[in-house]
């Protein structure tokens, strides 16, 4: 019989755990499953809540504490704990599964031969009102994902799946022991950043994994109020640019003051466009400012890499 573990990593969100565990236990699944909670050094009463939930009826709940701070150590701990299982499903502690979530994950891996499957992520605005400037494109940076109503095979990163709603065939991780979430993209506490799931997706694609998108594998993602501010998206894109400059750009031979001139020009162009759009009150100002923040991050990230490493060792 197929063995399934549904894992969530949690930090200081004790108030959400009752609803999450209850919703998971209510899922229909062709085979029995267990729930795995990775407590990441929570300072609230998370452990007390989880201990109480362990005593309740339904799918068994296993609790593991990961002391290294951040989402990457927590996700990697879940991979290690569930390595001997057939399927590992990830959901975040600020999400709720829609009926059919586990059924779709099981079907994609067992019957369609997927080695990774992900589904739709809908933003839940019932707790906080959606700002007027937050269109669907920008909401994608809150984790929203929708590739349409038809299932499809993911062949490149233009149709990604995110770790807040993914399942893995663990035999693939046993066959590829090097696979894990990249610590360079760790996000601890309430910091911004991340990107560990995008790096995992690229690693799976490079290995030729069979990756499936299932529109019937759905979660609702609650967004905290501090993420519904323009400043959050600027910080998020600055951090993404910083990591791009530090870890992914090649060593460009032509540099002025440790950075390629084109990076300076790129930032100045985006900054100029942002200023013009702000002065003329044009629509799309937030998205353009995000581009400028990303370009600044890439410039600074590249400069920091050159300061810390000799040329020729970064490509």
Buried (B, 14 or more C-beta within 10 A) or exposed (E): EBBBBBBBBBBBBBEBBEEBBEBBBEBEBBEEBBBBBBBBBBEEBBBEBBEBBBEEEEBEBBBBBBEBBBBBBBBBBBBEBBBEBBBBBBBBBBBBBBEBBBBBBBBBBBEEEBBBBBBBBBBBBEEBEEEEBBBEEBBBBBBBBBBEEEBEEBEEEEBBBBBBBBBBBBBBBEEBEEBBBBEEBBBBEEEBBBBBBBBBBBBBBEEEBBBBBBBBBBBBBBBEEEBBEBEBBBBBBBBBBBBBBBBEBEBBEEBEEEBBEEBBEBBBEBBEBBBEBEEEEEEEBBBBBBBBBBBBBBBBBBBBBBEEEEEEEBE
